[in-house]
Every structure is written in C-alpha cells, then in structure tokens.
Amino acid sequence: MLDAPSSSPRLALVSEDPLARGALARVLSEQAEAWTVVAAGTQVELEATRGEPPDVVLWDTGLRLEEGAAPDLGAPVLALVADEAAGELALGAGARGLLFRDVAPGMLGAALHAVARGLTVFEPGLSQVRAAPRSTAPTGAPGPDTLTPREREVLGLLAEGLSNKAIADRLAISEHTAKFHVNAVLAKLGVQRRTEAVVRAARMGLVTL
C-alpha cells in the first residue's frame, strides 16, 4: 500500500452537478486527511478562472460522459465514472486514474494521493479499460487493425445479427457499454451502418458469414 504524502494535496473538484460536488466534499472532509479543496465547480468555470495549479483534480464525469477533454487545470486527473464505456472516454480524454462513482471513501482517498504523486490508478473493475479512439485526433484515422479484443467480440456478434441488448446480454455488460463498442467498431471500419460493418469485415477476413 502506498504511504500518504507528508502534506495533503491541494484538490480541485470538478463536476457539472452541484449536489455531487457537495457530496464529494463531505466525503473528503470526513477522512483522516485534511484535504485542501482549493477550487470546486464545473469544468468551464474552473478552466476559465484557473489560478495556481492544484496537486490533483477529482473529476466526477456524471451519469453520461460525452467525448471531450479532461479538465485542464495543470494537474493530473482522477476520474469518477459510471461504467466501462465512460471509463474508456475518460481515459482517452486524459485522465490518469479511474474509479467507479460509488467508490468507497478509503479507496478514493488512497487513489487521490497516488494520482497526486504521478501514479496511474485503476479500480479493479476498470483495470481492462483502454482509451477510446478520439474522432478529433489530428493524425491517423483508426482502422480495423486497431480493434480491441472486446470490439472483435462485438463485431462477431454483429455478424450474427444481434441487437445491442442481445450483445450486452451475451457479454454480460450494460446495453450502454454495448452501444459504445458498436459505435467504436463502426468508426474504425469507416462505416455508418451495422450491415455495412459486417460486409466490410467479411471482405477483410475479420468475420465469416
């Protein structure tokens, strides 16, 4: 287990939901460490009024995370995510650590200390998450050779004609996560429809019809 740094990190708390910010602030205040919350607000607010960089940023991504960049406050970011799909987006956006939003207070405190010290932290249930490809990347559009093992599984199930719900049931994941993987497969194959993805994948030898 990592030892806590001698002085408590200066923390910036980022969330679009004021109730979530309040709840997180209470959780941190009840821990043994005297956390110094130097800023709390939405991402737009804090990036517009940024002052001296904190030691670590706690980013509550909410119940639904759209593609975007992690808070740019001059410090490493620990993201709280609702599911695996949000974790992939947060990692691709620049987060250094991932925890589920219902993380235990003790684990949250330890993870904040670790990220503040430059380490990368993943909750066990998120340890296999990979960064999602970002459509705004300036070079090299993703292609079929960048399909992850899970995306290849999803592609195979698409070839069977399964719906997002059926894919989710087969892989024991949420329907939201299944939809995320399907969209990633379509993007990497350069198509817009599921049937087009299957046809292109068959031509490339990725699936057998």
C-alpha angles and dihedrals in degrees: 000000000000119000115236116249116259093249125040116254121253103245132206114199116207124188135136089218116075090200091056091048090052093048093049092047089054092049091051093046091055094057125095092249116081097231115201108218101197095175138012129179145083121322093252092050096049096043090051094051101033115156130163108000116253122228093246139005122221107205118193103198094193129223094308125031121197122199113282144109127296117250109290103217100133095261138089115274129229109197127207109208136186098219147347094281092055088047091057091050093047092049091049089048091059108270115153095202138029130205132163114255092245093056117150114259093241093054091046092055094047092048092050091052091049095048090046087057092053098261127134117238131194127178108234093251090056099042093107095050116123127196112270116237111259119224090212095061109130097220139042116008112233116261139190091276088066094059111128120227090258092050089052088053090051091048090054091052091048087056087056088056096246122162122233090261092050091048090050091051093047094050096036093238133122120276088240090057091047091053090049091054092046091052090049090052092050091049094049092048090047096237137118103211133059093231090052089051092053093047093048092045090051091052089051092049093246094122136018119229 
